[in-house]
């Protein structure tokens, strides 16, 4: 039985290419999870800011109504 260098080279290159594809795919999955988490956090922060602004606007409006009642 002879050692076939062509087959050994092919097998080695196939293993390296397959492992490279696997690691690239796993990194892509990890990046997509991190990106989704970042987008969720950003959306939550924007919602908090909008909610705080709405509360402030309502409070200011109530103050204006109270002032108008006092004036009249």
C-alpha positions as CSV (number, residue, x, y, z in Angstrom):
1,X,0.0,0.0,0.0
2,X,1.5,3.3,-1.1
3,X,1.1,6.6,0.6
4,X,-0.7,8.9,-1.9
5,X,0.5,12.5,-1.5
6,X,-2.3,13.9,-3.7
7,X,-5.0,12.4,-1.6
8,X,-3.3,13.4,1.7
9,X,-3.0,17.0,0.4
10,X,-6.7,17.0,-0.7
11,X,-7.8,15.6,2.7
12,X,-5.8,18.2,4.6
13,X,-7.0,21.1,2.5
14,X,-10.6,19.8,2.8
15,X,-10.3,19.6,6.6
16,X,-8.7,23.1,6.8
17,X,-11.4,24.6,4.5
18,X,-14.2,22.9,6.5
19,X,-12.9,24.1,9.8
20,X,-12.4,27.6,8.5
21,X,-16.0,27.7,7.3
22,X,-17.2,26.4,10.6
23,X,-15.3,29.1,12.6
24,X,-16.5,31.8,10.2
25,X,-20.1,30.7,10.6
26,X,-19.8,30.5,14.4
27,X,-18.3,34.0,14.5
28,X,-21.1,35.3,12.3
29,X,-23.7,33.8,14.6
30,X,-22.1,35.4,17.6
31,X,-21.9,38.7,15.9
32,X,-25.6,38.6,14.9
33,X,-26.6,37.8,18.5
34,X,-24.5,40.8,19.8
35,X,-25.9,43.1,17.2
36,X,-29.5,42.0,18.0
37,X,-28.8,42.6,21.7
38,X,-27.3,46.0,21.0
39,X,-30.4,47.0,18.9
40,X,-32.7,45.8,21.7
41,X,-30.8,47.9,24.2
42,X,-30.9,50.9,21.9
43,X,-34.6,50.6,21.4
44,X,-35.2,50.3,25.1
45,X,-33.2,53.5,25.7
46,X,-35.1,55.3,23.1
47,X,-38.4,54.2,24.6
48,X,-37.3,55.3,28.1
49,X,-36.3,58.7,26.7
50,X,-39.6,59.1,24.9
51,X,-41.5,58.1,28.0
52,X,-39.6,60.5,30.2
53,X,-40.2,63.3,27.6
54,X,-44.0,62.5,27.6
55,X,-44.1,62.6,31.4
56,X,-42.3,65.9,31.4
57,X,-44.6,67.3,28.8
58,X,-47.7,66.3,30.7
59,X,-46.3,67.8,33.9
60,X,-45.5,71.0,32.2
61,X,-49.0,71.1,30.7
62,X,-50.6,70.6,34.1
63,X,-48.5,73.4,35.5
64,X,-49.7,75.7,32.7
65,X,-53.3,74.7,33.4
66,X,-52.8,75.4,37.1
67,X,-51.3,78.8,36.3
68,X,-54.2,79.7,34.0
69,X,-56.7,78.8,36.7
70,X,-54.8,81.0,39.2
71,X,-54.7,83.9,36.8
72,X,-58.4,83.7,36.0
